Amino acid sequence: PAAKMAALTAGTPWCRGWLPALQLVRHGSKAVTRHWKAMHFQRQKLMAVTEYVAPRPAVPPHCLAPRKKATEESSGYAQLLRRQAEEVLRESRLLAVCQYNSMPDDEMVLLRHYLRKHSIDVKFVLNEVIRPVLAESKYKNLLPLFVARNVLLVSREVKAKEMLRVLKGVSQLNLLGACIDNTILSRQGVENFAKLPSLETSQGQTVGALALLPSQTSSLLQCGCLYLTALLDQHISRLQAEQQAGSPQQDDLAHSSGAQ
């Protein structure tokens, strides 16, 4: 019957694309044929034995000479700025580091004017220039303050009180620290230093305190002599008074005896 059906359908062109009305379709998941399986023990040993081990260097890395870093030669302008910074650090007794926030030019001019009245100069410096200079000087402990944009207030005289009075009205400059007479101080240290009296007043107070004890010792040592001298003077004056009181009586006795 299949051969007859094939012969009949081969002659008719409209039956070549015919499909049966009933088709069987398989539903469900496919069978999983690959499961994970642990490696055999002998194969594990073989893999461990044949594992690649990189050869060790003949010389340990920490014994090798370090590579020389290429040093960048600074320009002439940078060297000039460093020399100026070294000169400022060498000649200044007061060196204050302030954080600078943007402010109008007219306010900066007024600030410079008020500080110049007290012999205090405002110096704008770059961290790339000032940090190498500080690292090689006695001010290297000030390096942590030079992070953002900073301003230096320098003076050949110690004018901490005047500087704080001017900075009190300028909110764009925040005092971070200072170095006064080779002594590094924080902001609170600068404020405490400004409350101290002047050097002349301190010297006068010190001389007065030192002279007080010797004067008290000298007065105690002379007290006995003065007291003895006062007693002797009083005794002498009493004897003289008695002599003066006894002389008229002797004159009266002499006259009375002459009359007899």
Stockholm file with secondary structure:
# STOCKHOLM 1.0

chainA/1-260         PAAKMAALTAGTPWCRGWLPALQLVRHGSKAVTRHWKAMHFQRQKLMAVTEYVAPRPAVPPHCLAPRKKATEESSGYAQLLRRQAEEVLRESRLLAVCQYNSMPDDEMVLLRHYLRKHSIDVKFVLNEVIRPVLAESKYKNLLPLFVARNVLLVSREVKAKEMLRVLKGVSQLNLLGACIDNTILSRQGVENFAKLPSLETSQGQTVGALALLPSQTSSLLQCGCLYLTALLDQHISRLQAEQQAGSPQQDDLAHSSGAQ
#=GR chainA/1-260 SS CHHHHHHHHHHCGGGTTCCCSCCCCCCSCCCCCCCCCCCCHHHHHHHHHTCCCCCCCSSCGGGSCCCCCCCCCCCHHHHHHHHHHHHHHHHCSEEEEEEECCCCHHHHHHHHHHHHHTTCEEEECCHHHHHHHHHTSTTGGGGGGCSSSEEEEEESSCCHHHHHHHHTTCTTEEEEEEEETTEEEEHHHHHHHHTSCCHHHHHHHHHHHHHHHHHHHHHHHHHHHHHHHHHHHHHHHHHHHHHHHHHHHHHHHHHHHHHC
#=GC SS_cons         CHHHHHHHHHHCGGGTTCCCSCCCCCCSCCCCCCCCCCCCHHHHHHHHHTCCCCCCCSSCGGGSCCCCCCCCCCCHHHHHHHHHHHHHHHHCSEEEEEEECCCCHHHHHHHHHHHHHTTCEEEECCHHHHHHHHHTSTTGGGGGGCSSSEEEEEESSCCHHHHHHHHTTCTTEEEEEEEETTEEEEHHHHHHHHTSCCHHHHHHHHHHHHHHHHHHHHHHHHHHHHHHHHHHHHHHHHHHHHHHHHHHHHHHHHHHHHHC
//
